Amino acid sequence: MATVIRLQRGGRKKRPFYSVVVMDKRNRRDGAFIEKIGYYDPCKEPEILQLDLERVNAWKAEGAELSGRVASLVRLAENPELAAKAQAKAEQKVADKKAAVEAKAKAEAAEAEAAAKAAEAEKKAEEAAAAKAAAEEQAVSEAAAAETAEEAPAEGAATEEKKDA
């Protein structure tokens, strides 16, 4: 019988969990299996991998093939140094992601603060412009009032001259 060691998917939508199983090569991925020899959970931080390496080697001796992903998982399980490097790489990736999120939040906060300062400056400029316009209008009205006051006595004098004549 042609056997293969592969992953059998479990878990819910977008939250996979895999069992490492020995099964007939002709069965579908989630079909009947011969023996369960471990599990793998890629969704946890750090990833959880538990394999019975003795059983994996026994099945390989009997002619079982390893799927590509299971071969890499077995390599990680056999080499703790590789697993440590992979773990460090995963932790660095998480740290980089966290730093990027924090940088984005700081940038958004700075942008919002700058926008608020710009709005405040614009408001002050509008108030200054309104005050200047009001001052100019007052000056024009005072000038008009002064001009009217100067013309009024002159007109009064002209009417008095007409009365005298």
C-alpha positions as a Markdown table, in Angstrom:
| # | Residue | x | y | z |
|---|---|---|---|---|
| 1 | Met | 0.0 | 0.0 | 0.0 |
| 2 | Ala | 1.4 | 3.4 | -0.9 |
| 3 | Thr | 1.3 | 5.6 | 2.2 |
| 4 | Val | 2.1 | 9.2 | 2.8 |
| 5 | Ile | 2.5 | 11.3 | 5.9 |
| 6 | Arg | 0.6 | 14.6 | 5.4 |
| 7 | Leu | -1.4 | 17.3 | 7.2 |
| 8 | Gln | -5.1 | 16.8 | 7.8 |
| 9 | Arg | -6.9 | 20.1 | 8.2 |
| 10 | Gly | -9.2 | 20.8 | 11.1 |
| 11 | Gly | -10.4 | 23.9 | 12.9 |
| 12 | Arg | -12.9 | 26.6 | 11.7 |
| 13 | Lys | -12.9 | 29.0 | 8.9 |
| 14 | Lys | -9.6 | 31.1 | 8.8 |
| 15 | Arg | -8.4 | 29.3 | 11.9 |
| 16 | Pro | -6.7 | 26.1 | 10.7 |
| 17 | Phe | -5.3 | 23.4 | 12.9 |
| 18 | Tyr | -3.5 | 20.4 | 11.4 |
| 19 | Ser | -3.0 | 16.8 | 12.4 |
| 20 | Val | 0.0 | 15.0 | 11.1 |
| 21 | Val | -1.3 | 11.7 | 9.9 |
| 22 | Val | -0.3 | 8.6 | 8.0 |
| 23 | Met | -2.8 | 7.7 | 5.2 |
| 24 | Asp | -3.2 | 5.9 | 2.0 |
| 25 | Lys | -1.9 | 8.1 | -0.9 |
| 26 | Arg | -5.2 | 7.8 | -2.8 |
| 27 | Asn | -7.4 | 9.2 | 0.0 |
| 28 | Arg | -8.4 | 12.8 | 0.0 |
| 29 | Arg | -6.8 | 15.3 | 2.4 |
| 30 | Asp | -9.4 | 15.0 | 5.1 |
| 31 | Gly | -10.2 | 11.3 | 4.5 |
| 32 | Ala | -9.6 | 8.3 | 6.6 |
| 33 | Phe | -6.1 | 7.9 | 8.1 |
| 34 | Ile | -4.1 | 5.0 | 9.4 |
| 35 | Glu | -2.4 | 6.7 | 12.3 |
| 36 | Lys | -2.1 | 10.2 | 13.9 |
| 37 | Ile | 1.5 | 11.0 | 14.7 |
| 38 | Gly | 1.4 | 14.6 | 15.7 |
| 39 | Tyr | -0.3 | 18.0 | 15.3 |
| 40 | Tyr | 0.6 | 21.5 | 14.1 |
| 41 | Asp | -1.1 | 24.8 | 15.0 |
| 42 | Pro | 0.2 | 27.7 | 12.8 |
| 43 | Cys | -2.2 | 30.2 | 14.4 |
| 44 | Lys | -0.7 | 30.3 | 17.8 |
| 45 | Glu | 2.2 | 32.6 | 18.7 |
| 46 | Pro | 4.6 | 30.8 | 18.7 |
| 47 | Glu | 3.5 | 28.1 | 16.4 |
| 48 | Ile | 2.8 | 24.8 | 18.1 |
| 49 | Leu | 4.4 | 21.7 | 16.6 |
| 50 | Gln | 4.3 | 18.2 | 18.3 |
| 51 | Leu | 5.6 | 15.2 | 16.4 |
| 52 | Asp | 6.4 | 11.6 | 17.4 |
| 53 | Leu | 9.7 | 11.4 | 15.5 |
| 54 | Glu | 10.1 | 7.7 | 16.3 |
| 55 | Arg | 6.8 | 6.9 | 14.5 |
| 56 | Val | 7.8 | 9.2 | 11.6 |
| 57 | Asn | 11.1 | 7.3 | 11.2 |
| 58 | Ala | 9.3 | 3.9 | 11.5 |
| 59 | Trp | 6.8 | 4.9 | 8.7 |
| 60 | Lys | 9.6 | 6.2 | 6.5 |
| 61 | Ala | 11.4 | 2.9 | 7.0 |
| 62 | Glu | 8.3 | 1.1 | 5.7 |
| 63 | Gly | 8.2 | 3.3 | 2.6 |
| 64 | Ala | 5.9 | 6.2 | 3.5 |
| 65 | Glu | 6.5 | 9.4 | 1.7 |
| 66 | Leu | 6.5 | 12.8 | 3.4 |
| 67 | Ser | 4.5 | 15.7 | 1.9 |
| 68 | Gly | 6.5 | 18.9 | 1.3 |
| 69 | Arg | 5.2 | 20.7 | 4.4 |
| 70 | Val | 5.5 | 17.7 | 6.6 |
| 71 | Ala | 9.1 | 17.3 | 5.5 |
| 72 | Ser | 9.9 | 20.8 | 6.5 |
| 73 | Leu | 8.1 | 20.4 | 9.9 |
| 74 | Val | 10.1 | 17.1 | 10.5 |
| 75 | Arg | 13.3 | 19.0 | 9.7 |
| 76 | Leu | 12.3 | 21.7 | 12.3 |
| 77 | Ala | 11.4 | 19.1 | 14.9 |
| 78 | Glu | 14.7 | 17.2 | 14.4 |
| 79 | Asn | 16.8 | 20.4 | 14.5 |
| 80 | Pro | 16.1 | 22.6 | 17.6 |
| 81 | Glu | 18.6 | 25.2 | 16.2 |
| 82 | Leu | 16.5 | 25.6 | 13.0 |
| 83 | Ala | 13.4 | 25.8 | 15.2 |
| 84 | Ala | 15.0 | 28.5 | 17.3 |
| 85 | Lys | 16.0 | 30.5 | 14.2 |
| 86 | Ala | 12.4 | 30.1 | 12.8 |
| 87 | Gln | 11.0 | 31.2 | 16.2 |
| 88 | Ala | 13.3 | 34.3 | 16.3 |
| 89 | Lys | 12.4 | 35.2 | 12.8 |
| 90 | Ala | 8.7 | 34.9 | 13.7 |
| 91 | Glu | 9.1 | 37.0 | 16.8 |
| 92 | Gln | 11.0 | 39.7 | 14.8 |
| 93 | Lys | 8.2 | 39.7 | 12.2 |
| 94 | Val | 5.7 | 40.3 | 15.0 |
| 95 | Ala | 7.8 | 43.0 | 16.5 |
| 96 | Asp | 8.2 | 44.7 | 13.1 |
| 97 | Lys | 4.5 | 44.6 | 12.6 |
| 98 | Lys | 3.9 | 46.1 | 16.0 |
| 99 | Ala | 6.4 | 48.9 | 15.4 |
| 100 | Ala | 4.8 | 49.7 | 12.1 |
| 101 | Val | 1.4 | 50.0 | 13.7 |
| 102 | Glu | 2.8 | 52.2 | 16.4 |
| 103 | Ala | 4.6 | 54.4 | 13.9 |
| 104 | Lys | 1.4 | 54.7 | 11.8 |
| 105 | Ala | -0.6 | 55.7 | 14.9 |
| 106 | Lys | 2.1 | 58.3 | 15.9 |
| 107 | Ala | 2.0 | 59.7 | 12.3 |
| 108 | Glu | -1.8 | 60.0 | 12.4 |
| 109 | Ala | -1.7 | 61.7 | 15.7 |
| 110 | Ala | 0.9 | 64.2 | 14.5 |
| 111 | Glu | -1.1 | 64.8 | 11.4 |
| 112 | Ala | -4.2 | 65.4 | 13.4 |
| 113 | Glu | -2.4 | 67.8 | 15.7 |
| 114 | Ala | -1.0 | 69.7 | 12.7 |
| 115 | Ala | -4.4 | 69.9 | 11.2 |
| 116 | Ala | -5.8 | 71.3 | 14.4 |
| 117 | Lys | -3.0 | 73.9 | 14.6 |
| 118 | Ala | -3.6 | 74.9 | 11.0 |
| 119 | Ala | -7.4 | 75.2 | 11.7 |
| 120 | Glu | -6.6 | 77.3 | 14.8 |
| 121 | Ala | -4.2 | 79.6 | 12.8 |
| 122 | Glu | -6.8 | 80.0 | 10.1 |
| 123 | Lys | -9.4 | 80.9 | 12.6 |
| 124 | Lys | -7.1 | 83.5 | 14.2 |
| 125 | Ala | -6.3 | 84.9 | 10.7 |
| 126 | Glu | -10.0 | 85.2 | 9.9 |
| 127 | Glu | -10.6 | 87.0 | 13.2 |
| 128 | Ala | -7.7 | 89.4 | 12.5 |
| 129 | Ala | -9.1 | 90.0 | 9.0 |
| 130 | Ala | -12.6 | 90.6 | 10.4 |
| 131 | Ala | -11.1 | 93.0 | 13.0 |
| 132 | Lys | -9.1 | 94.9 | 10.3 |
| 133 | Ala | -12.2 | 95.1 | 8.1 |
| 134 | Ala | -14.2 | 96.4 | 11.0 |
| 135 | Ala | -11.5 | 99.0 | 11.8 |
| 136 | Glu | -11.3 | 100.1 | 8.2 |
| 137 | Glu | -15.1 | 100.4 | 8.1 |
| 138 | Gln | -15.1 | 102.4 | 11.3 |
| 139 | Ala | -12.4 | 104.7 | 9.9 |
| 140 | Val | -14.4 | 105.2 | 6.7 |
| 141 | Ser | -17.5 | 106.0 | 8.6 |
| 142 | Glu | -15.6 | 108.4 | 10.9 |
| 143 | Ala | -14.1 | 110.1 | 7.8 |
| 144 | Ala | -17.5 | 110.3 | 6.2 |
| 145 | Ala | -18.9 | 111.8 | 9.4 |
| 146 | Ala | -16.1 | 114.3 | 9.6 |
| 147 | Glu | -16.6 | 115.2 | 6.0 |
| 148 | Thr | -20.3 | 115.7 | 6.5 |
| 149 | Ala | -19.6 | 117.8 | 9.6 |
| 150 | Glu | -17.2 | 120.1 | 7.6 |
| 151 | Glu | -19.8 | 120.5 | 4.8 |
| 152 | Ala | -22.6 | 121.3 | 7.1 |
| 153 | Pro | -21.3 | 124.6 | 8.4 |
| 154 | Ala | -20.2 | 125.7 | 5.0 |
| 155 | Glu | -23.7 | 125.0 | 3.6 |
| 156 | Gly | -25.2 | 126.8 | 6.6 |
| 157 | Ala | -23.0 | 129.8 | 5.9 |
| 158 | Ala | -24.1 | 129.8 | 2.2 |
| 159 | Thr | -27.7 | 129.8 | 3.2 |
| 160 | Glu | -27.1 | 132.7 | 5.7 |
| 161 | Glu | -25.5 | 134.7 | 2.9 |
| 162 | Lys | -28.5 | 134.1 | 0.7 |
| 163 | Lys | -30.8 | 135.3 | 3.5 |
| 164 | Asp | -28.7 | 138.4 | 3.9 |
| 165 | Ala | -28.9 | 139.3 | 0.3 |
